[in-house]
Amino acid sequence: MLFLGPPAFGLNKALGTAPKEGNTAVWQYQEEMLGIARNNHFDVLSLYNLTVQASTPDGEHFGVKVALVEAMMVINWLSKLDTS
């Protein structure tokens, strides 16, 4: 199983749509979930570091380049799985 961590909030995220702690809240959530996921034998793929500096017009949609990297990361994870 693979746990995909949350992306960071973009700098242009509309006021009131993100927690007042912003990316700190996302980071704390990710850190809390990391231990839980690993204890339940999940592999963890963090999207926070990938998206924290990504430019986005609305703070949510990171665009094709980020989506392509995310897809490549998942494909690389899938290629490491044992096949039957």
mmCIF file of the N, C-alpha and C atoms, coordinates in Angstrom:
data_MODEL
# 
_entry.id   MODEL 
# 
loop_
_atom_site.group_PDB 
_atom_site.id 
_atom_site.type_symbol 
_atom_site.label_atom_id 
_atom_site.label_alt_id 
_atom_site.label_comp_id 
_atom_site.label_asym_id 
_atom_site.label_entity_id 
_atom_site.label_seq_id 
_atom_site.pdbx_PDB_ins_code 
_atom_site.Cartn_x 
_atom_site.Cartn_y 
_atom_site.Cartn_z 
_atom_site.occupancy 
_atom_site.B_iso_or_equiv 
_atom_site.pdbx_formal_charge 
_atom_site.auth_seq_id 
_atom_site.auth_comp_id 
_atom_site.auth_asym_id 
_atom_site.auth_atom_id 
_atom_site.pdbx_PDB_model_num 
ATOM 1   N N  . MET A 1 1  ? 0.851   -1.179  0.000   1.00 0.00 ? 1  MET A N  1 
ATOM 2   C CA . MET A 1 1  ? 0.000   0.000   0.000   1.00 0.00 ? 1  MET A CA 1 
ATOM 3   C C  . MET A 1 1  ? 0.890   1.233   0.000   1.00 0.00 ? 1  MET A C  1 
ATOM 4   N N  . LEU A 1 2  ? 0.391   2.269   -0.619  1.00 0.00 ? 2  LEU A N  1 
ATOM 5   C CA . LEU A 1 2  ? 1.123   3.523   -0.732  1.00 0.00 ? 2  LEU A CA 1 
ATOM 6   C C  . LEU A 1 2  ? 0.289   4.647   -0.153  1.00 0.00 ? 2  LEU A C  1 
ATOM 7   N N  . PHE A 1 3  ? 0.862   5.409   0.759   1.00 0.00 ? 3  PHE A N  1 
ATOM 8   C CA . PHE A 1 3  ? 0.208   6.595   1.307   1.00 0.00 ? 3  PHE A CA 1 
ATOM 9   C C  . PHE A 1 3  ? 0.802   7.814   0.631   1.00 0.00 ? 3  PHE A C  1 
ATOM 10  N N  . LEU A 1 4  ? -0.046  8.594   -0.045  1.00 0.00 ? 4  LEU A N  1 
ATOM 11  C CA . LEU A 1 4  ? 0.393   9.847   -0.656  1.00 0.00 ? 4  LEU A CA 1 
ATOM 12  C C  . LEU A 1 4  ? 0.136   10.978  0.319   1.00 0.00 ? 4  LEU A C  1 
ATOM 13  N N  . GLY A 1 5  ? 1.198   11.646  0.737   1.00 0.00 ? 5  GLY A N  1 
ATOM 14  C CA . GLY A 1 5  ? 1.055   12.771  1.644   1.00 0.00 ? 5  GLY A CA 1 
ATOM 15  C C  . GLY A 1 5  ? 0.435   13.958  0.948   1.00 0.00 ? 5  GLY A C  1 
ATOM 16  N N  . PRO A 1 6  ? -0.065  14.908  1.709   1.00 0.00 ? 6  PRO A N  1 
ATOM 17  C CA . PRO A 1 6  ? -0.740  16.063  1.113   1.00 0.00 ? 6  PRO A CA 1 
ATOM 18  C C  . PRO A 1 6  ? 0.253   17.023  0.463   1.00 0.00 ? 6  PRO A C  1 
ATOM 19  N N  . PRO A 1 7  ? -0.206  17.737  -0.572  1.00 0.00 ? 7  PRO A N  1 
ATOM 20  C CA . PRO A 1 7  ? 0.645   18.783  -1.142  1.00 0.00 ? 7  PRO A CA 1 
ATOM 21  C C  . PRO A 1 7  ? 0.626   20.016  -0.244  1.00 0.00 ? 7  PRO A C  1 
ATOM 22  N N  . ALA A 1 8  ? 1.601   20.866  -0.425  1.00 0.00 ? 8  ALA A N  1 
ATOM 23  C CA . ALA A 1 8  ? 1.653   22.122  0.317   1.00 0.00 ? 8  ALA A CA 1 
ATOM 24  C C  . ALA A 1 8  ? 0.602   23.081  -0.226  1.00 0.00 ? 8  ALA A C  1 
ATOM 25  N N  . PHE A 1 9  ? 0.231   24.050  0.592   1.00 0.00 ? 9  PHE A N  1 
ATOM 26  C CA . PHE A 1 9  ? -0.643  25.115  0.114   1.00 0.00 ? 9  PHE A CA 1 
ATOM 27  C C  . PHE A 1 9  ? 0.190   26.075  -0.713  1.00 0.00 ? 9  PHE A C  1 
ATOM 28  N N  . GLY A 1 10 ? -0.312  26.459  -1.860  1.00 0.00 ? 10 GLY A N  1 
ATOM 29  C CA . GLY A 1 10 ? 0.380   27.439  -2.687  1.00 0.00 ? 10 GLY A CA 1 
ATOM 30  C C  . GLY A 1 10 ? 0.307   28.823  -2.057  1.00 0.00 ? 10 GLY A C  1 
ATOM 31  N N  . LEU A 1 11 ? 1.214   29.686  -2.455  1.00 0.00 ? 11 LEU A N  1 
ATOM 32  C CA . LEU A 1 11 ? 1.260   31.034  -1.895  1.00 0.00 ? 11 LEU A CA 1 
ATOM 33  C C  . LEU A 1 11 ? 0.042   31.861  -2.276  1.00 0.00 ? 11 LEU A C  1 
ATOM 34  N N  . ASN A 1 12 ? -0.648  31.499  -3.343  1.00 0.00 ? 12 ASN A N  1 
ATOM 35  C CA . ASN A 1 12 ? -1.806  32.260  -3.802  1.00 0.00 ? 12 ASN A CA 1 
ATOM 36  C C  . ASN A 1 12 ? -3.128  31.672  -3.336  1.00 0.00 ? 12 ASN A C  1 
ATOM 37  N N  . LYS A 1 13 ? -3.086  30.809  -2.340  1.00 0.00 ? 13 LYS A N  1 
ATOM 38  C CA . LYS A 1 13 ? -4.305  30.196  -1.806  1.00 0.00 ? 13 LYS A CA 1 
ATOM 39  C C  . LYS A 1 13 ? -5.193  31.295  -1.235  1.00 0.00 ? 13 LYS A C  1 
ATOM 40  N N  . ALA A 1 14 ? -6.482  31.257  -1.564  1.00 0.00 ? 14 ALA A N  1 
ATOM 41  C CA . ALA A 1 14 ? -7.419  32.282  -1.108  1.00 0.00 ? 14 ALA A CA 1 
ATOM 42  C C  . ALA A 1 14 ? -7.524  32.274  0.415   1.00 0.00 ? 14 ALA A C  1 
ATOM 43  N N  . LEU A 1 15 ? -7.656  33.457  0.985   1.00 0.00 ? 15 LEU A N  1 
ATOM 44  C CA . LEU A 1 15 ? -7.802  33.578  2.432   1.00 0.00 ? 15 LEU A CA 1 
ATOM 45  C C  . LEU A 1 15 ? -9.048  32.832  2.896   1.00 0.00 ? 15 LEU A C  1 
ATOM 46  N N  . GLY A 1 16 ? -8.941  32.152  3.999   1.00 0.00 ? 16 GLY A N  1 
ATOM 47  C CA . GLY A 1 16 ? -10.069 31.431  4.562   1.00 0.00 ? 16 GLY A CA 1 
ATOM 48  C C  . GLY A 1 16 ? -10.232 30.013  4.041   1.00 0.00 ? 16 GLY A C  1 
ATOM 49  N N  . THR A 1 17 ? -9.490  29.631  3.007   1.00 0.00 ? 17 THR A N  1 
ATOM 50  C CA . THR A 1 17 ? -9.616  28.277  2.481   1.00 0.00 ? 17 THR A CA 1 
ATOM 51  C C  . THR A 1 17 ? -8.552  27.346  3.046   1.00 0.00 ? 17 THR A C  1 
ATOM 52  N N  . ALA A 1 18 ? -7.586  27.896  3.715   1.00 0.00 ? 18 ALA A N  1 
ATOM 53  C CA . ALA A 1 18 ? -6.522  27.106  4.341   1.00 0.00 ? 18 ALA A CA 1 
ATOM 54  C C  . ALA A 1 18 ? -6.533  27.399  5.838   1.00 0.00 ? 18 ALA A C  1 
ATOM 55  N N  . PRO A 1 19 ? -6.049  26.463  6.649   1.00 0.00 ? 19 PRO A N  1 
ATOM 56  C CA . PRO A 1 19 ? -5.947  26.764  8.082   1.00 0.00 ? 19 PRO A CA 1 
ATOM 57  C C  . PRO A 1 19 ? -5.044  27.974  8.303   1.00 0.00 ? 19 PRO A C  1 
ATOM 58  N N  . LYS A 1 20 ? -5.271  28.693  9.381   1.00 0.00 ? 20 LYS A N  1 
ATOM 59  C CA . LYS A 1 20 ? -4.464  29.900  9.608   1.00 0.00 ? 20 LYS A CA 1 
ATOM 60  C C  . LYS A 1 20 ? -2.986  29.567  9.793   1.00 0.00 ? 20 LYS A C  1 
ATOM 61  N N  . GLU A 1 21 ? -2.673  28.311  10.147  1.00 0.00 ? 21 GLU A N  1 
ATOM 62  C CA . GLU A 1 21 ? -1.280  27.895  10.277  1.00 0.00 ? 21 GLU A CA 1 
ATOM 63  C C  . GLU A 1 21 ? -0.642  27.634  8.914   1.00 0.00 ? 21 GLU A C  1 
ATOM 64  N N  . GLY A 1 22 ? -1.448  27.542  7.855   1.00 0.00 ? 22 GLY A N  1 
ATOM 65  C CA . GLY A 1 22 ? -0.942  27.356  6.499   1.00 0.00 ? 22 GLY A CA 1 
ATOM 66  C C  . GLY A 1 22 ? -0.156  26.065  6.336   1.00 0.00 ? 22 GLY A C  1 
ATOM 67  N N  . ASN A 1 23 ? 1.024   26.188  5.735   1.00 0.00 ? 23 ASN A N  1 
ATOM 68  C CA . ASN A 1 23 ? 1.841   25.010  5.451   1.00 0.00 ? 23 ASN A CA 1 
ATOM 69  C C  . ASN A 1 23 ? 2.381   24.344  6.704   1.00 0.00 ? 23 ASN A C  1 
ATOM 70  N N  . THR A 1 24 ? 2.434   25.050  7.807   1.00 0.00 ? 24 THR A N  1 
ATOM 71  C CA . THR A 1 24 ? 2.851   24.426  9.062   1.00 0.00 ? 24 THR A CA 1 
ATOM 72  C C  . THR A 1 24 ? 1.858   23.339  9.464   1.00 0.00 ? 24 THR A C  1 
ATOM 73  N N  . ALA A 1 25 ? 0.565   23.601  9.253   1.00 0.00 ? 25 ALA A N  1 
ATOM 74  C CA . ALA A 1 25 ? -0.462  22.598  9.557   1.00 0.00 ? 25 ALA A CA 1 
ATOM 75  C C  . ALA A 1 25 ? -0.319  21.383  8.649   1.00 0.00 ? 25 ALA A C  1 
ATOM 76  N N  . VAL A 1 26 ? -0.015  21.614  7.382   1.00 0.00 ? 26 VAL A N  1 
ATOM 77  C CA . VAL A 1 26 ? 0.177   20.502  6.449   1.00 0.00 ? 26 VAL A CA 1 
ATOM 78  C C  . VAL A 1 26 ? 1.375   19.672  6.877   1.00 0.00 ? 26 VAL A C  1 
ATOM 79  N N  . TRP A 1 27 ? 2.470   20.336  7.237   1.00 0.00 ? 27 TRP A N  1 
ATOM 80  C CA . TRP A 1 27 ? 3.681   19.628  7.657   1.00 0.00 ? 27 TRP A CA 1 
ATOM 81  C C  . TRP A 1 27 ? 3.419   18.806  8.909   1.00 0.00 ? 27 TRP A C  1 
ATOM 82  N N  . GLN A 1 28 ? 2.716   19.368  9.886   1.00 0.00 ? 28 GLN A N  1 
ATOM 83  C CA . GLN A 1 28 ? 2.421   18.644  11.118  1.00 0.00 ? 28 GLN A CA 1 
ATOM 84  C C  . GLN A 1 28 ? 1.538   17.428  10.844  1.00 0.00 ? 28 GLN A C  1 
ATOM 85  N N  . TYR A 1 29 ? 0.549   17.586  9.980   1.00 0.00 ? 29 TYR A N  1 
ATOM 86  C CA . TYR A 1 29 ? -0.313  16.460  9.611   1.00 0.00 ? 29 TYR A CA 1 
ATOM 87  C C  . TYR A 1 29 ? 0.514   15.360  8.957   1.00 0.00 ? 29 TYR A C  1 
ATOM 88  N N  . GLN A 1 30 ? 1.380   15.753  8.054   1.00 0.00 ? 30 GLN A N  1 
ATOM 89  C CA . GLN A 1 30 ? 2.222   14.779  7.364   1.00 0.00 ? 30 GLN A CA 1 
ATOM 90  C C  . GLN A 1 30 ? 3.109   14.026  8.343   1.00 0.00 ? 30 GLN A C  1 
ATOM 91  N N  . GLU A 1 31 ? 3.699   14.727  9.286   1.00 0.00 ? 31 GLU A N  1 
ATOM 92  C CA . GLU A 1 31 ? 4.564   14.083  10.275  1.00 0.00 ? 31 GLU A CA 1 
ATOM 93  C C  . GLU A 1 31 ? 3.785   13.106  11.155  1.00 0.00 ? 31 GLU A C  1 
ATOM 94  N N  . GLU A 1 32 ? 2.560   13.478  11.536  1.00 0.00 ? 32 GLU A N  1 
ATOM 95  C CA . GLU A 1 32 ? 1.741   12.589  12.354  1.00 0.00 ? 32 GLU A CA 1 
ATOM 96  C C  . GLU A 1 32 ? 1.334   11.341  11.573  1.00 0.00 ? 32 GLU A C  1 
ATOM 97  N N  . MET A 1 33 ? 0.960   11.513  10.312  1.00 0.00 ? 33 MET A N  1 
ATOM 98  C CA . MET A 1 33 ? 0.518   10.394  9.491   1.00 0.00 ? 33 MET A CA 1 
ATOM 99  C C  . MET A 1 33 ? 1.662   9.475   9.088   1.00 0.00 ? 33 MET A C  1 
ATOM 100 N N  . LEU A 1 34 ? 2.871   10.005  9.027   1.00 0.00 ? 34 LEU A N  1 
ATOM 101 C CA . LEU A 1 34 ? 4.032   9.221   8.623   1.00 0.00 ? 34 LEU A CA 1 
ATOM 102 C C  . LEU A 1 34 ? 4.213   8.000   9.528   1.00 0.00 ? 34 LEU A C  1 
ATOM 103 N N  . GLY A 1 35 ? 4.204   8.223   10.814  1.00 0.00 ? 35 GLY A N  1 
ATOM 104 C CA . GLY A 1 35 ? 4.366   7.118   11.762  1.00 0.00 ? 35 GLY A CA 1 
ATOM 105 C C  . GLY A 1 35 ? 3.222   6.126   11.700  1.00 0.00 ? 35 GLY A C  1 
ATOM 106 N N  . ILE A 1 36 ? 2.001   6.617   11.594  1.00 0.00 ? 36 ILE A N  1 
ATOM 107 C CA . ILE A 1 36 ? 0.834   5.745   11.526  1.00 0.00 ? 36 ILE A CA 1 
ATOM 108 C C  . ILE A 1 36 ? 0.887   4.890   10.266  1.00 0.00 ? 36 ILE A C  1 
ATOM 109 N N  . ALA A 1 37 ? 1.211   5.515   9.148   1.00 0.00 ? 37 ALA A N  1 
ATOM 110 C CA . ALA A 1 37 ? 1.277   4.780   7.875   1.00 0.00 ? 37 ALA A CA 1 
ATOM 111 C C  . ALA A 1 37 ? 2.353   3.703   7.925   1.00 0.00 ? 37 ALA A C  1 
ATOM 112 N N  . ARG A 1 38 ? 3.515   4.057   8.412   1.00 0.00 ? 38 ARG A N  1 
ATOM 113 C CA . ARG A 1 38 ? 4.606   3.074   8.473   1.00 0.00 ? 38 ARG A CA 1 
ATOM 114 C C  . ARG A 1 38 ? 4.288   1.937   9.446   1.00 0.00 ? 38 ARG A C  1 
ATOM 115 N N  . ASN A 1 39 ? 3.631   2.249   10.554  1.00 0.00 ? 39 ASN A N  1 
ATOM 116 C CA . ASN A 1 39 ? 3.240   1.196   11.505  1.00 0.00 ? 39 ASN A CA 1 
ATOM 117 C C  . ASN A 1 39 ? 2.246   0.228   10.885  1.00 0.00 ? 39 ASN A C  1 
ATOM 118 N N  . ASN A 1 40 ? 1.504   0.687   9.885   1.00 0.00 ? 40 ASN A N  1 
ATOM 119 C CA . ASN A 1 40 ? 0.528   -0.159  9.201   1.00 0.00 ? 40 ASN A CA 1 
ATOM 120 C C  . ASN A 1 40 ? 1.060   -0.687  7.875   1.00 0.00 ? 40 ASN A C  1 
ATOM 121 N N  . HIS A 1 41 ? 2.384   -0.670  7.736   1.00 0.00 ? 41 HIS A N  1 
ATOM 122 C CA . HIS A 1 41 ? 3.085   -1.248  6.584   1.00 0.00 ? 41 HIS A CA 1 
ATOM 123 C C  . HIS A 1 41 ? 2.776   -0.557  5.256   1.00 0.00 ? 41 HIS A C  1 
ATOM 124 N N  . PHE A 1 42 ? 2.568   0.737   5.300   1.00 0.00 ? 42 PHE A N  1 
ATOM 125 C CA . PHE A 1 42 ? 2.402   1.527   4.088   1.00 0.00 ? 42 PHE A CA 1 
ATOM 126 C C  . PHE A 1 42 ? 3.750   2.117   3.702   1.00 0.00 ? 42 PHE A C  1 
ATOM 127 N N  . ASP A 1 43 ? 4.001   2.224   2.421   1.00 0.00 ? 43 ASP A N  1 
ATOM 128 C CA . ASP A 1 43 ? 5.098   3.051   1.946   1.00 0.00 ? 43 ASP A CA 1 
ATOM 129 C C  . ASP A 1 43 ? 4.548   4.468   1.879   1.00 0.00 ? 43 ASP A C  1 
ATOM 130 N N  . VAL A 1 44 ? 5.398   5.455   2.108   1.00 0.00 ? 44 VAL A N  1 
ATOM 131 C CA . VAL A 1 44 ? 4.943   6.839   2.160   1.00 0.00 ? 44 VAL A CA 1 
ATOM 132 C C  . VAL A 1 44 ? 5.609   7.636   1.054   1.00 0.00 ? 44 VAL A C  1 
ATOM 133 N N  . LEU A 1 45 ? 4.798   8.371   0.312   1.00 0.00 ? 45 LEU A N  1 
ATOM 134 C CA . LEU A 1 45 ? 5.281   9.264   -0.729  1.00 0.00 ? 45 LEU A CA 1 
ATOM 135 C C  . LEU A 1 45 ? 4.825   10.671  -0.368  1.00 0.00 ? 45 LEU A C  1 
ATOM 136 N N  . SER A 1 46 ? 5.758   11.496  0.036   1.00 0.00 ? 46 SER A N  1 
ATOM 137 C CA . SER A 1 46 ? 5.436   12.859  0.446   1.00 0.00 ? 46 SER A CA 1 
ATOM 138 C C  . SER A 1 46 ? 5.375   13.769  -0.775  1.00 0.00 ? 46 SER A C  1 
ATOM 139 N N  . LEU A 1 47 ? 4.294   14.520  -0.884  1.00 0.00 ? 47 LEU A N  1 
ATOM 140 C CA . LEU A 1 47 ? 4.155   15.485  -1.969  1.00 0.00 ? 47 LEU A CA 1 
ATOM 141 C C  . LEU A 1 47 ? 4.457   16.903  -1.494  1.00 0.00 ? 47 LEU A C  1 
ATOM 142 N N  . TYR A 1 48 ? 4.681   17.067  -0.198  1.00 0.00 ? 48 TYR A N  1 
ATOM 143 C CA . TYR A 1 48 ? 4.899   18.401  0.358   1.00 0.00 ? 48 TYR A CA 1 
ATOM 144 C C  . TYR A 1 48 ? 6.148   19.065  -0.234  1.00 0.00 ? 48 TYR A C  1 
ATOM 145 N N  . ASN A 1 49 ? 7.276   18.375  -0.174  1.00 0.00 ? 49 ASN A N  1 
ATOM 146 C CA . ASN A 1 49 ? 8.520   18.977  -0.670  1.00 0.00 ? 49 ASN A CA 1 
ATOM 147 C C  . ASN A 1 49 ? 8.473   19.246  -2.167  1.00 0.00 ? 49 ASN A C  1 
ATOM 148 N N  . LEU A 1 50 ? 7.717   18.444  -2.884  1.00 0.00 ? 50 LEU A N  1 
ATOM 149 C CA . LEU A 1 50 ? 7.567   18.647  -4.324  1.00 0.00 ? 50 LEU A CA 1 
ATOM 150 C C  . LEU A 1 50 ? 6.777   19.905  -4.628  1.00 0.00 ? 50 LEU A C  1 
ATOM 151 N N  . THR A 1 51 ? 5.790   20.222  -3.797  1.00 0.00 ? 51 THR A N  1 
ATOM 152 C CA . THR A 1 51 ? 4.864   21.311  -4.110  1.00 0.00 ? 51 THR A CA 1 
ATOM 153 C C  . THR A 1 51 ? 5.078   22.585  -3.307  1.00 0.00 ? 51 THR A C  1 
ATOM 154 N N  . VAL A 1 52 ? 5.932   22.562  -2.311  1.00 0.00 ? 52 VAL A N  1 
ATOM 155 C CA . VAL A 1 52 ? 6.045   23.735  -1.438  1.00 0.00 ? 52 VAL A CA 1 
ATOM 156 C C  . VAL A 1 52 ? 6.564   24.971  -2.175  1.00 0.00 ? 52 VAL A C  1 
ATOM 157 N N  . GLN A 1 53 ? 7.385   24.780  -3.194  1.00 0.00 ? 53 GLN A N  1 
ATOM 158 C CA . GLN A 1 53 ? 7.905   25.932  -3.929  1.00 0.00 ? 53 GLN A CA 1 
ATOM 159 C C  . GLN A 1 53 ? 7.326   26.041  -5.334  1.00 0.00 ? 53 GLN A C  1 
ATOM 160 N N  . ALA A 1 54 ? 6.339   25.212  -5.637  1.00 0.00 ? 54 ALA A N  1 
ATOM 161 C CA . ALA A 1 54 ? 5.739   25.230  -6.976  1.00 0.00 ? 54 ALA A CA 1 
ATOM 162 C C  . ALA A 1 54 ? 4.873   26.469  -7.144  1.00 0.00 ? 54 ALA A C  1 
ATOM 163 N N  . SER A 1 55 ? 4.956   27.056  -8.301  1.00 0.00 ? 55 SER A N  1 
ATOM 164 C CA . SER A 1 55 ? 4.153   28.225  -8.622  1.00 0.00 ? 55 SER A CA 1 
ATOM 165 C C  . SER A 1 55 ? 2.771   27.767  -9.073  1.00 0.00 ? 55 SER A C  1 
ATOM 166 N N  . THR A 1 56 ? 1.741   28.362  -8.515  1.00 0.00 ? 56 THR A N  1 
ATOM 167 C CA . THR A 1 56 ? 0.379   28.004  -8.869  1.00 0.00 ? 56 THR A CA 1 
ATOM 168 C C  . THR A 1 56 ? -0.508  29.240  -8.797  1.00 0.00 ? 56 THR A C  1 
ATOM 169 N N  . PRO A 1 57 ? -1.333  29.490  -9.803  1.00 0.00 ? 57 PRO A N  1 
ATOM 170 C CA . PRO A 1 57 ? -2.148  30.702  -9.805  1.00 0.00 ? 57 PRO A CA 1 
ATOM 171 C C  . PRO A 1 57 ? -3.201  30.747  -8.705  1.00 0.00 ? 57 PRO A C  1 
ATOM 172 N N  . ASP A 1 58 ? -3.737  29.584  -8.300  1.00 0.00 ? 58 ASP A N  1 
ATOM 173 C CA . ASP A 1 58 ? -4.816  29.581  -7.309  1.00 0.00 ? 58 ASP A CA 1 
ATOM 174 C C  . ASP A 1 58 ? -4.450  28.901  -5.995  1.00 0.00 ? 58 ASP A C  1 
ATOM 175 N N  . GLY A 1 59 ? -3.222  28.427  -5.873  1.00 0.00 ? 59 GLY A N  1 
ATOM 176 C CA . GLY A 1 59 ? -2.810  27.784  -4.633  1.00 0.00 ? 59 GLY A CA 1 
ATOM 177 C C  . GLY A 1 59 ? -3.175  26.327  -4.538  1.00 0.00 ? 59 GLY A C  1 
ATOM 178 N N  . GLU A 1 60 ? -3.818  25.774  -5.558  1.00 0.00 ? 60 GLU A N  1 
ATOM 179 C CA . GLU A 1 60 ? -4.239  24.380  -5.526  1.00 0.00 ? 60 GLU A CA 1 
ATOM 180 C C  . GLU A 1 60 ? -3.746  23.581  -6.717  1.00 0.00 ? 60 GLU A C  1 
ATOM 181 N N  . HIS A 1 61 ? -3.964  24.067  -7.897  1.00 0.00 ? 61 HIS A N  1 
ATOM 182 C CA . HIS A 1 61 ? -3.670  23.324  -9.122  1.00 0.00 ? 61 HIS A CA 1 
ATOM 183 C C  . HIS A 1 61 ? -2.237  23.627  -9.549  1.00 0.00 ? 61 HIS A C  1 
ATOM 184 N N  . PHE A 1 62 ? -1.366  22.632  -9.380  1.00 0.00 ? 62 PHE A N  1 
ATOM 185 C CA . PHE A 1 62 ? 0.062   22.844  -9.564  1.00 0.00 ? 62 PHE A CA 1 
ATOM 186 C C  . PHE A 1 62 ? 0.522   22.703  -11.005 1.00 0.00 ? 62 PHE A C  1 
ATOM 187 N N  . GLY A 1 63 ? -0.319  22.196  -11.864 1.00 0.00 ? 63 GLY A N  1 
ATOM 188 C CA . GLY A 1 63 ? 0.017   22.140  -13.275 1.00 0.00 ? 63 GLY A CA 1 
ATOM 189 C C  . GLY A 1 63 ? 0.569   20.804  -13.736 1.00 0.00 ? 63 GLY A C  1 
ATOM 190 N N  . VAL A 1 64 ? 0.821   20.757  -15.035 1.00 0.00 ? 64 VAL A N  1 
ATOM 191 C CA . VAL A 1 64 ? 1.218   19.528  -15.699 1.00 0.00 ? 64 VAL A CA 1 
ATOM 192 C C  . VAL A 1 64 ? 2.585   19.043  -15.229 1.00 0.00 ? 64 VAL A C  1 
ATOM 193 N N  . LYS A 1 65 ? 3.530   19.944  -15.026 1.00 0.00 ? 65 LYS A N  1 
ATOM 194 C CA . LYS A 1 65 ? 4.882   19.520  -14.656 1.00 0.00 ? 65 LYS A CA 1 
ATOM 195 C C  . LYS A 1 65 ? 4.893   18.800  -13.313 1.00 0.00 ? 65 LYS A C  1 
ATOM 196 N N  . VAL A 1 66 ? 4.196   19.334  -12.334 1.00 0.00 ? 66 VAL A N  1 
ATOM 197 C CA . VAL A 1 66 ? 4.140   18.697  -11.019 1.00 0.00 ? 66 VAL A CA 1 
ATOM 198 C C  . VAL A 1 66 ? 3.364   17.385  -11.117 1.00 0.00 ? 66 VAL A C  1 
ATOM 199 N N  . ALA A 1 67 ? 2.273   17.364  -11.865 1.00 0.00 ? 67 ALA A N  1 
ATOM 200 C CA . ALA A 1 67 ? 1.494   16.134  -12.033 1.00 0.00 ? 67 ALA A CA 1 
ATOM 201 C C  . ALA A 1 67 ? 2.329   15.050  -12.702 1.00 0.00 ? 67 ALA A C  1 
ATOM 202 N N  . LEU A 1 68 ? 3.150   15.434  -13.662 1.00 0.00 ? 68 LEU A N  1 
ATOM 203 C CA . LEU A 1 68 ? 4.010   14.468  -14.336 1.00 0.00 ? 68 LEU A CA 1 
ATOM 204 C C  . LEU A 1 68 ? 5.038   13.873  -13.372 1.00 0.00 ? 68 LEU A C  1 
ATOM 205 N N  . VAL A 1 69 ? 5.632   14.702  -12.539 1.00 0.00 ? 69 VAL A N  1 
ATOM 206 C CA . VAL A 1 69 ? 6.602   14.205  -11.551 1.00 0.00 ? 69 VAL A CA 1 
ATOM 207 C C  . VAL A 1 69 ? 5.904   13.278  -10.551 1.00 0.00 ? 69 VAL A C  1 
ATOM 208 N N  . GLU A 1 70 ? 4.708   13.647  -10.102 1.00 0.00 ? 70 GLU A N  1 
ATOM 209 C CA . GLU A 1 70 ? 3.963   12.788  -9.187  1.00 0.00 ? 70 GLU A CA 1 
ATOM 210 C C  . GLU A 1 70 ? 3.684   11.431  -9.836  1.00 0.00 ? 70 GLU A C  1 
ATOM 211 N N  . ALA A 1 71 ? 3.254   11.443  -11.082 1.00 0.00 ? 71 ALA A N  1 
ATOM 212 C CA . ALA A 1 71 ? 2.979   10.192  -11.793 1.00 0.00 ? 71 ALA A CA 1 
ATOM 213 C C  . ALA A 1 71 ? 4.244   9.350   -11.933 1.00 0.00 ? 71 ALA A C  1 
ATOM 214 N N  . MET A 1 72 ? 5.360   9.995   -12.238 1.00 0.00 ? 72 MET A N  1 
ATOM 215 C CA . MET A 1 72 ? 6.623   9.260   -12.361 1.00 0.00 ? 72 MET A CA 1 
ATOM 216 C C  . MET A 1 72 ? 7.025   8.647   -11.026 1.00 0.00 ? 72 MET A C  1 
ATOM 217 N N  . MET A 1 73 ? 6.787   9.354   -9.924  1.00 0.00 ? 73 MET A N  1 
ATOM 218 C CA . MET A 1 73 ? 7.118   8.827   -8.604  1.00 0.00 ? 73 MET A CA 1 
ATOM 219 C C  . MET A 1 73 ? 6.279   7.582   -8.298  1.00 0.00 ? 73 MET A C  1 
ATOM 220 N N  . VAL A 1 74 ? 4.996   7.620   -8.631  1.00 0.00 ? 74 VAL A N  1 
ATOM 221 C CA . VAL A 1 74 ? 4.128   6.467   -8.391  1.00 0.00 ? 74 VAL A CA 1 
ATOM 222 C C  . VAL A 1 74 ? 4.543   5.299   -9.287  1.00 0.00 ? 74 VAL A C  1 
ATOM 223 N N  . ILE A 1 75 ? 4.853   5.572   -10.550 1.00 0.00 ? 75 ILE A N  1 
ATOM 224 C CA . ILE A 1 75 ? 5.288   4.507   -11.454 1.00 0.00 ? 75 ILE A CA 1 
ATOM 225 C C  . ILE A 1 75 ? 6.586   3.879   -10.956 1.00 0.00 ? 75 ILE A C  1 
ATOM 226 N N  . ASN A 1 76 ? 7.511   4.696   -10.469 1.00 0.00 ? 76 ASN A N  1 
ATOM 227 C CA . ASN A 1 76 ? 8.751   4.147   -9.906  1.00 0.00 ? 76 ASN A CA 1 
ATOM 228 C C  . ASN A 1 76 ? 8.458   3.270   -8.694  1.00 0.00 ? 76 ASN A C  1 
ATOM 229 N N  . TRP A 1 77 ? 7.514   3.681   -7.855  1.00 0.00 ? 77 TRP A N  1 
ATOM 230 C CA . TRP A 1 77 ? 7.140   2.864   -6.703  1.00 0.00 ? 77 TRP A CA 1 
ATOM 231 C C  . TRP A 1 77 ? 6.526   1.546   -7.171  1.00 0.00 ? 77 TRP A C  1 
ATOM 232 N N  . LEU A 1 78 ? 5.647   1.609   -8.163  1.00 0.00 ? 78 LEU A N  1 
ATOM 233 C CA . LEU A 1 78 ? 5.017   0.408   -8.685  1.00 0.00 ? 78 LEU A CA 1 
ATOM 234 C C  . LEU A 1 78 ? 6.050   -0.560  -9.285  1.00 0.00 ? 78 LEU A C  1 
ATOM 235 N N  . SER A 1 79 ? 7.082   -0.011  -9.916  1.00 0.00 ? 79 SER A N  1 
ATOM 236 C CA . SER A 1 79 ? 8.087   -0.880  -10.532 1.00 0.00 ? 79 SER A CA 1 
ATOM 237 C C  . SER A 1 79 ? 8.924   -1.635  -9.492  1.00 0.00 ? 79 SER A C  1 
ATOM 238 N N  . LYS A 1 80 ? 8.922   -1.171  -8.252  1.00 0.00 ? 80 LYS A N  1 
ATOM 239 C CA . LYS A 1 80 ? 9.659   -1.850  -7.198  1.00 0.00 ? 80 LYS A CA 1 
ATOM 240 C C  . LYS A 1 80 ? 8.869   -2.968  -6.532  1.00 0.00 ? 80 LYS A C  1 
ATOM 241 N N  . LEU A 1 81 ? 7.588   -3.072  -6.834  1.00 0.00 ? 81 LEU A N  1 
ATOM 242 C CA . LEU A 1 81 ? 6.768   -4.097  -6.223  1.00 0.00 ? 81 LEU A CA 1 
ATOM 243 C C  . LEU A 1 81 ? 7.097   -5.465  -6.780  1.00 0.00 ? 81 LEU A C  1 
ATOM 244 N N  . ASP A 1 82 ? 6.986   -6.467  -5.923  1.00 0.00 ? 82 ASP A N  1 
ATOM 245 C CA . ASP A 1 82 ? 7.147   -7.848  -6.391  1.00 0.00 ? 82 ASP A CA 1 
ATOM 246 C C  . ASP A 1 82 ? 5.954   -8.194  -7.266  1.00 0.00 ? 82 ASP A C  1 
ATOM 247 N N  . THR A 1 83 ? 6.216   -8.829  -8.372  1.00 0.00 ? 83 THR A N  1 
ATOM 248 C CA . THR A 1 83 ? 5.119   -9.244  -9.247  1.00 0.00 ? 83 THR A CA 1 
ATOM 249 C C  . THR A 1 83 ? 4.907   -10.740 -9.127  1.00 0.00 ? 83 THR A C  1 
ATOM 250 N N  . SER A 1 84 ? 3.697   -11.158 -9.392  1.00 0.00 ? 84 SER A N  1 
ATOM 251 C CA . SER A 1 84 ? 3.408   -12.585 -9.280  1.00 0.00 ? 84 SER A CA 1 
ATOM 252 C C  . SER A 1 84 ? 3.190   -13.195 -10.645 1.00 0.00 ? 84 SER A C  1 
# 
